[in-house]
Amino acid sequence: MVSGRPYSVVDASETGRTSWTAVLDTGYDASRIAHLLDELPVEILGRLRSDRVTRRPTPSREEFHLANPKGGRPPKHGGEFVFGDPATWGTEQAVTVTDTRL
C-alpha cells in the first residue's frame, strides 16, 4: 500500500477453519470484481463513491411490452440507481445499520 492513497479490502471466509483476505489498490472497482466473481461462492464488500450512478438489469421483453403497449425498441439498460437519490433505490434486499460517533 502507498500511504495517503485510498484502498479497498476484499475478505473471503470459507466454511470451516480457513479464510483469506486480499487488499486491493485504487485501480480496482469493487462492483466490477463482484460482477466478475458472480458465479463463485464469495461476497465482495467495498466502498463506492456517494455520487456514483449504476444501472439496473434490463427488463425482460414481456415486462417491457406490458409497460409499453404501443411497442417500441426495448431498452439496452434498466433504470438508474443513483446512490445520492433514495427515490431510485427501490425495495431493500438487506439492511445494515451501524451507530458511530460520526
N, C-alpha and C positions, 0 to 999 in steps of 0.2 A: 504494500500500500504506500501511497505517497501522502505525506501529511498535508492536511488542508484540502484534499480532494474528496468529494462525496463518494460514497461507495454503497453497495447493497450486499446483503448476506443471503445466501441460499443455504437452508438446512434441510436435510432429509433424514428421517428416522425410520428404520425398518422395525417390524415387529420383532420382539426378542431383545437381544442384548447388543445389537450393533447399530451404529448410526454414523453419519459423516456430515461435515459442514464445509462449504467452499465459499470463499469471499470473492465477489465479482467487482471489477472496477467500473468506472463510469461509462465505459464503452458498451456495456451490456444493458439490454432492455428487459426488465422483469416480465412484462406482458408477452413479449416475443418468445422468451425462453419457456414460459408457461404453455404457449401455443405449440412450440416445437416438441415439448415433453408431454403433450396431452395424453398420449397412449400409455405412458408409464405410470406406475403406482406411486407418484410423487406429488407433493404440493409445493408450490412456489409462493413465497412471501417476499414482497419487495415494495419499496417506496416508489410512488408515481407522483409527478408534478400535479399540483392542485389546479392548474389551468389546462390540463390535458383533455382532449376530446377523442373518444373512440366511437366505433360503430357497432351496432348490434348485428346479429346474424340476419341474413336476407330472409324475408318471409317466403314461405312455400308458394308455389303457383296458385294452389287452392285458396290460401289465405289472401293473396293479392287480389284474385278475381272476385272473392266475396266482398272485399273492401272497396273495389273499383269495378262496379258492374258495367261501366261503359267501356271497359277494356283499357288498352294502352300497353306500353312497354313495361315489363316488370323491372323493378329497381335492381341495381347492382349491389347496393348496400342496404342494411337495415337502418333504423333510426339512430340518431345521435345519442350518446351517453356523455353528457358534459359534467365533469367532476365538480365544477363550481355551481351547478344548477340542479338542486334537488328535484325539480319538476320533471327532469329527464331520467331519473333513476329507476322508476317503476317499483315493483314489489321486491323487498329484500329476500334473498335466499338464505343469508346468515347474517347475524348482527353480533358485533363485539364492542363492548363499552369498557373503557379504562379511565378511571378517575386519576388525574395527575394534578400537580400543583399549578401547572401552566394552563 
